[in-house]
């Protein structure tokens, strides 16, 4: 499965990273970092639709993305139109890099999500150091004990967590952990097929206290209208923005569609 390959490659990358900066050193650097994080939770929990604009270079399902504008111009547009930024840092399958997140941190006032396949505390300390305000935890690759340990560590370091689920069993695990922000990935990470029905189906399980995020597969105004009826607080949008010459206007127009006549 694709997900297994991604995690296997991430384990190899971690061995290389720890040879450059040891686990003890990364833990010390992360724990002593006094940077005040920007609240990812607050950005998503306000009234109306919140949008997380993503920066990514490629994906396993669609290959290299032909971005029409450069990183700096993109983030300038995001700064004016979205509520948070997601940055892919996974190297082998998404062409990501922590250097992209560092650069974005230097030119944006918005909260930034480190989007990666986090399987080691090392990556959480690193996230704090490079400027992330939140991390992604994927229920499909973590057991309950590890997920709770990673979740608690992120909050101790002052970051938020977007806890990603794909089915009813994972949603129940997230709810049992009292996760504050839960994202439904409409892309199945086992075969990378996409269906917005996943968000609709799992929306019935979410309570009002949870910030509910729909991730992946949003590309048309019809998708926005569909998700409006799924009680989502926020959308994470990647390829549609990356392929747009004007993501600022696209984000504004989609917010208008979503917010017509209220939620």
Secondary structure as GFF3:
##gff-version 3
##sequence-region A 1 263
A	DSSP	alpha_helix	2	20	.	.	.	ID=ss1
A	DSSP	alpha_helix	23	32	.	.	.	ID=ss2
A	DSSP	alpha_helix	40	45	.	.	.	ID=ss3
A	DSSP	beta_strand	50	55	.	.	.	ID=ss4
A	DSSP	beta_strand	58	59	.	.	.	ID=ss5
A	DSSP	beta_strand	63	64	.	.	.	ID=ss6
A	DSSP	alpha_helix	71	81	.	.	.	ID=ss7
A	DSSP	beta_strand	84	88	.	.	.	ID=ss8
A	DSSP	alpha_helix	98	107	.	.	.	ID=ss9
A	DSSP	beta_strand	111	115	.	.	.	ID=ss10
A	DSSP	alpha_helix	121	130	.	.	.	ID=ss11
A	DSSP	beta_strand	134	138	.	.	.	ID=ss12
A	DSSP	three_ten_helix	139	141	.	.	.	ID=ss13
A	DSSP	alpha_helix	144	156	.	.	.	ID=ss14
A	DSSP	beta_strand	160	165	.	.	.	ID=ss15
A	DSSP	alpha_helix	168	176	.	.	.	ID=ss16
A	DSSP	beta_strand	181	185	.	.	.	ID=ss17
A	DSSP	alpha_helix	197	203	.	.	.	ID=ss18
A	DSSP	beta_strand	211	215	.	.	.	ID=ss19
A	DSSP	alpha_helix	221	228	.	.	.	ID=ss20
A	DSSP	beta_strand	234	237	.	.	.	ID=ss21
A	DSSP	alpha_helix	239	242	.	.	.	ID=ss22
A	DSSP	alpha_helix	247	259	.	.	.	ID=ss23
###
